[in-house]
């Protein structure tokens, strides 16, 4: 792992130790966030699977009823019966926050207060299968909205999980090892400089001691000559 290109000083060492501490703390927080996102993602994925199977089954029943209705009714009568819808729907899109991820929330309101008022035709000229198909579509519409919001939520959480995973890996395999390697390098350089300084001090001390011994011998010689 390549170390950072910095000067091996104690100030830089202190700064890197602080950055390493922050990086380790951030790594733990991101791992916890990733794990919680994964937990919620799996729960939503299971709910999404169940809801999708339910919607697909109900839609299959709707299509089956429509096919039967189109078989027993003429195309002109069927088109005329469905030409002018009686019930309208207005959809509002909100959002909620899940682990710093904004996910959509769909809400709808009907144009009339009577939500059961959904048949835009009289019952005399239409088949019961058409009634069943329209009723089933009315019932399944809120579930389809919930499924749409749920699938978008799953997609957004998956994208956030991938982004968080990359950040965790960048800290775990790049930044933290790089900080550790650089700190180790600076510590070794400082220790090396410290040993060099101690060696130089010992040499200076030996030189000063030798000089003091030499001076003392010279003083003793002069004193002895004066004594004679």
Residue, then its C-alpha position, 0 to 999 in steps of 0.5 A: x500500500x502506497x503511503x502518503x507523500x508527507x514530511x516526517x514531522x511530529x506535527x504531521x504525525x499528530x495530524x495523521x493520527x487524528x485523521x486515522x481516528x476519524x476514518x476508523x470512526x467513519x468506517x464503523x458508522x458507514x458499516x452500520x449504515x450499510x448493514x441497516x440498509x441491507x436489512x431494510x432492503x431484504x425486508x422490502x424485497x420480500x414484501x415487493x415479491x409478495x405484492x408483485x405476485x398478488x398484483x400479477x394474479x389479480x391482473x390475470x383475473x382482470x384480463x381473463x374477464x375482459x377477454x370473456x367480456x369481449x367475446x360475449x359483447x360486440x366490439x362497438x358496445x364494449x368501446x361505447x361502454x368504456x368510452x367515457x370513464x365515470x371515475x377519475x383519480x388524482x395522484x400526489x407524490x410525496x416522500x419519506x426519508x429512510x437512512x438519508x434516502x428520500x423514497x417516494x410515497x404515492x397518495x391518490x384521491x378520486x374525483x367523486x366521494x363515492x369510490x364505488x361509483x366506477x361503472x360508466x355504463x348501464x348494466x342492461x347491455x353489458x356482461x357480468x365479466x366486464x363488471x367484475x373486471x372493472x371492479x377488480x381494477x378498482x380494487x387493485x389500483x391502490x395495490x399497484x400504486x403501493x407496488x410502484x412506490x415499493x419497487x422505486x424504494x427498493x431501487x433507491x435503497x440498492x443504489x444507496x447500498x452500493x454507494x455506501x459499500x464503495x465508501x466502506x471499501x475505500x476506507x477499509x482497503x485504501x485510506x485507513x491502510x494508507x494512514x497506518x502505513x504513513x504513520x508507521x513510516x513517520x514513526x520509524x523516521x522519527x525514531x531513526x532521527x532520535x537514535x541519530x541525535x543520541x549518537x551525536x550527543x554521545x560523541x559530543x559528550x565523549x569529545x568533551x570528556x576527552x577534552x576535559x581529561x586532556x585539560x586536567x592532565x595539562x593542569x596537573x603537569x603545570x602544577x607539578x612543574x611549578x611545585x618542583 
